[in-house]
Amino acid sequence: MKPLTEEQVINPILNCNSKIDILRVLARAEDPLTGRRIALLGGISGRSCQLSLQALTEAGILIRKVVGRAHTYTLNRDHRLVREVVIPLFQTEDALVS
């Protein structure tokens, strides 16, 4: 089996601003958030947020749960990219801007 390239690993989760905004919001969130709340906190459109949430969920980066009629999202902290890339990335960003 061929090793993965960075295009196959990082690009699918960091290839557009809305995904980065979603990951930033969820990396800082203590509780699951609805898609509408993520869009509001991330300053992104509802449709862009919805498409990016779907892609990140399909990639295994997010966990989606149905709560009544709403869907809530959290980071999948068991995923290696979340543990080793996403969380440290936004922790570093927080340290740089504070």
Helices and strands as residue ranges (DSSP letters): H 6-9, H 11-14, H 17-28, E 33-34, H 35-42, H 46-58, E 62-67, E 70-75, H 80-81, I 82-86, H 87-97
